[in-house]
Amino acid sequence: MNKTQELARFLLGKSGFIDFMNPAPSLVRSDSRELRRRILELSAREVLRLGISKSTLHDLRENARSERSFKVYEKVRKKLIES
């Protein structure tokens, strides 16, 4: 999208320079194999002790079972890691 806007500005004469180099994406995952394993091994008692709701646990387990990357919010991740 940014490259399209850059091309449009160049064609309209608003910019005198166009850069067709691809930007290097920074891919940072918030899930790891260890975190996935930890989520799948959580018991109901441990979840209550950590202060994580049942619906959050359900969503985390669904995401951990899939192969796709998923986001774990910082507040929940701290609870999972620190325990």
Secondary structure as GFF3:
##gff-version 3
##sequence-region A 1 83
A	DSSP	alpha_helix	2	11	.	.	.	ID=ss1
A	DSSP	alpha_helix	33	41	.	.	.	ID=ss2
A	DSSP	alpha_helix	44	50	.	.	.	ID=ss3
A	DSSP	alpha_helix	54	65	.	.	.	ID=ss4
A	DSSP	alpha_helix	74	82	.	.	.	ID=ss5
###
